[in-house]
Amino acid sequence: MIEAATSNFPLGAGFFLSDRNRFDLDWKNDLFSWRYRNKLTLQRTLAVRSYHFIPYLAGEPFYESQYSKWSTMSLYAGSLFPVGKHVQFNLYFEHDNNTGKHPNQQVNSVGLVLNLYFSLENQ
């Protein structure tokens, strides 16, 4: 089960800050654990001719109950690429540093997410 809340703050000069707070609740093999994640994202919309895209930087520390500590830090650099009104691609680089397991694990990855937006209202 995932519970999340996001606050958004315009900073001026076109910059925008979002603060997402998320709890992940997990039951595996009759054991309960939880994880708190706080993701801060700084972004700004840019234009190349008539096309607008949104580059961003983000940091997300994880507190994991199974380790009783802040065990993971994820850093992101990416961009959102809208395609029409209802489709958006998110291309990003992610660096994870996990100190929960021994030895520490560092992972670099590239990701691509397809976001689809639907409306319940008649348009």
C-alpha positions, 0 to 999 in steps of 0.5 A: 500500500502506498500513501503520498502527498505532494506540495508545490511551490513556485519559486520565481524566474520560472522555477518550480519546487515540489515536495512529495512525501510518501509511505510504502507499507509492505507485508512479506512472509507475515512480516510488516515493514514500512518505508518513508520517502521524501522527494524534492524536485526542482524543475523549469519549463524550457522552450525550443521554438514552439516545443516545451519540455521540463528538465528537472533535478531531484533528491529522495532519501529513504528511511527504512524500518527494516534497517531503522535508519535513512538507508538509501539516497536516490538522485535524479536528473531528467526531463519530461517531454509532453506529446500532445495533451494526454501523453508525456515521456519522462527520460531520466538518469538515477544514482542510488546509494543504499547503505542498508545492506552490507556492503553498501550498494551503488547503482546507476540507471537510465529510465524511460516512463510513459505517462498517460493522462485521462480525464473523468470529465467530458471534453 
